[in-house]
Amino acid sequence: MNINIELCWQKIKNNEVPALEKVYKASFHPLVHYASEITRQPQLAEEIVQDVLLKIWENRSELSINGSFKSYLFQSVHNQALNALRQQKTKKETVNLLSSEGTLQFISDNYDINDDLIEKIYSDETEAIIEHAVDKLPEQCRKVFRMSRFDSLQNGEIASQLGLSENTVKTHIYRALKNITSALKKEI
């Protein structure tokens, strides 16, 4: 970065757009390179850097940076990159949990399925369908299902935590799986 980044920060705090443009031009590529080293995904790295710079601009009046603005930029990109990786991991784990052998067995036992359905279960599009279907479940059913699939709790543990019978827990899980399967079938 060939500019005085600290001086630019002071100007950004004073709402001077040209200072932000200078920081953007001088720091974008080094920050993207840094984010790419973390994520191994150049396009995601660009999005991360753009988000960080946009958030800095949007929150400039509330931000209090004690130390180097340049260090703050790199630390912000670092944190955002790690958060993005965590979110991707969580989404993949969600799909993997929802498409476990038990779920696939449930689907195959209760519905006519073909290879396209199994393939779709692992796609990003399906992930969104599943998340939407889970969000549409009644509150208690959604809570039971998430405890079962996301928290990996046994039916007995869920029953005792929520004050329900194990049969009620099983019924909620069955209904959730049925709704998810129906949502998937509608999209195929």
Contacts in CASP RR format, 6 or more apart in sequence:
PFRMAT RR
TARGET T0000
AUTHOR 0000-0000-0000
METHOD contacts of the structure
MODEL  1
MNINIELCWQKIKNNEVPALEKVYKASFHPLVHYASEITRQPQLAEEIVQ
DVLLKIWENRSELSINGSFKSYLFQSVHNQALNALRQQKTKKETVNLLSS
EGTLQFISDNYDINDDLIEKIYSDETEAIIEHAVDKLPEQCRKVFRMSRF
DSLQNGEIASQLGLSENTVKTHIYRALKNITSALKKEI
1 26 0 8 1.000
1 27 0 8 1.000
1 30 0 8 1.000
1 70 0 8 1.000
2 26 0 8 1.000
3 22 0 8 1.000
3 23 0 8 1.000
3 26 0 8 1.000
5 23 0 8 1.000
5 26 0 8 1.000
5 27 0 8 1.000
5 68 0 8 1.000
5 69 0 8 1.000
5 70 0 8 1.000
5 73 0 8 1.000
6 68 0 8 1.000
6 69 0 8 1.000
6 70 0 8 1.000
7 19 0 8 1.000
8 19 0 8 1.000
8 20 0 8 1.000
8 22 0 8 1.000
8 23 0 8 1.000
8 69 0 8 1.000
9 19 0 8 1.000
9 23 0 8 1.000
9 65 0 8 1.000
9 69 0 8 1.000
11 18 0 8 1.000
11 19 0 8 1.000
12 19 0 8 1.000
12 20 0 8 1.000
12 23 0 8 1.000
12 56 0 8 1.000
12 57 0 8 1.000
12 60 0 8 1.000
13 60 0 8 1.000
13 61 0 8 1.000
13 63 0 8 1.000
15 60 0 8 1.000
20 53 0 8 1.000
20 56 0 8 1.000
20 57 0 8 1.000
23 53 0 8 1.000
23 73 0 8 1.000
24 53 0 8 1.000
27 53 0 8 1.000
27 70 0 8 1.000
27 73 0 8 1.000
28 49 0 8 1.000
28 53 0 8 1.000
31 49 0 8 1.000
31 52 0 8 1.000
31 73 0 8 1.000
31 74 0 8 1.000
31 77 0 8 1.000
32 42 0 8 1.000
32 45 0 8 1.000
32 46 0 8 1.000
32 49 0 8 1.000
33 45 0 8 1.000
34 45 0 8 1.000
34 74 0 8 1.000
34 77 0 8 1.000
34 78 0 8 1.000
35 44 0 8 1.000
35 45 0 8 1.000
35 46 0 8 1.000
35 48 0 8 1.000
35 49 0 8 1.000
35 77 0 8 1.000
35 78 0 8 1.000
35 80 0 8 1.000
35 81 0 8 1.000
36 42 0 8 1.000
36 45 0 8 1.000
38 45 0 8 1.000
38 78 0 8 1.000
38 81 0 8 1.000
38 82 0 8 1.000
38 85 0 8 1.000
39 45 0 8 1.000
39 48 0 8 1.000
39 81 0 8 1.000
39 84 0 8 1.000
39 85 0 8 1.000
44 84 0 8 1.000
45 81 0 8 1.000
48 77 0 8 1.000
48 80 0 8 1.000
48 81 0 8 1.000
48 84 0 8 1.000
49 77 0 8 1.000
51 80 0 8 1.000
52 73 0 8 1.000
52 76 0 8 1.000
52 77 0 8 1.000
52 80 0 8 1.000
55 76 0 8 1.000
56 63 0 8 1.000
56 73 0 8 1.000
56 76 0 8 1.000
65 72 0 8 1.000
91 127 0 8 1.000
94 127 0 8 1.000
94 130 0 8 1.000
94 131 0 8 1.000
94 149 0 8 1.000
94 150 0 8 1.000
95 121 0 8 1.000
95 122 0 8 1.000
95 126 0 8 1.000
95 127 0 8 1.000
95 130 0 8 1.000
97 149 0 8 1.000
97 150 0 8 1.000
97 152 0 8 1.000
98 121 0 8 1.000
98 130 0 8 1.000
98 149 0 8 1.000
98 180 0 8 1.000
99 121 0 8 1.000
99 122 0 8 1.000
103 177 0 8 1.000
104 118 0 8 1.000
104 121 0 8 1.000
106 177 0 8 1.000
106 181 0 8 1.000
107 113 0 8 1.000
107 117 0 8 1.000
107 177 0 8 1.000
107 181 0 8 1.000
107 184 0 8 1.000
110 178 0 8 1.000
110 181 0 8 1.000
111 181 0 8 1.000
111 185 0 8 1.000
116 188 0 8 1.000
117 184 0 8 1.000
117 185 0 8 1.000
117 188 0 8 1.000
120 126 0 8 1.000
120 184 0 8 1.000
120 187 0 8 1.000
120 188 0 8 1.000
121 184 0 8 1.000
125 187 0 8 1.000
126 184 0 8 1.000
126 187 0 8 1.000
129 183 0 8 1.000
129 184 0 8 1.000
129 187 0 8 1.000
130 180 0 8 1.000
130 183 0 8 1.000
130 184 0 8 1.000
132 183 0 8 1.000
133 179 0 8 1.000
133 180 0 8 1.000
133 182 0 8 1.000
133 183 0 8 1.000
133 184 0 8 1.000
134 142 0 8 1.000
134 145 0 8 1.000
134 146 0 8 1.000
134 176 0 8 1.000
134 180 0 8 1.000
135 142 0 8 1.000
136 179 0 8 1.000
137 145 0 8 1.000
137 175 0 8 1.000
137 176 0 8 1.000
137 179 0 8 1.000
140 162 0 8 1.000
140 172 0 8 1.000
141 172 0 8 1.000
141 175 0 8 1.000
141 176 0 8 1.000
142 176 0 8 1.000
143 162 0 8 1.000
144 158 0 8 1.000
144 162 0 8 1.000
144 164 0 8 1.000
144 169 0 8 1.000
144 172 0 8 1.000
144 173 0 8 1.000
144 176 0 8 1.000
145 172 0 8 1.000
145 173 0 8 1.000
145 176 0 8 1.000
145 177 0 8 1.000
147 153 0 8 1.000
147 157 0 8 1.000
147 158 0 8 1.000
147 161 0 8 1.000
147 162 0 8 1.000
148 155 0 8 1.000
148 158 0 8 1.000
148 169 0 8 1.000
148 173 0 8 1.000
153 161 0 8 1.000
155 166 0 8 1.000
155 169 0 8 1.000
155 170 0 8 1.000
155 173 0 8 1.000
156 166 0 8 1.000
156 169 0 8 1.000
158 164 0 8 1.000
158 169 0 8 1.000
159 165 0 8 1.000
159 166 0 8 1.000
159 168 0 8 1.000
159 169 0 8 1.000
162 169 0 8 1.000
END
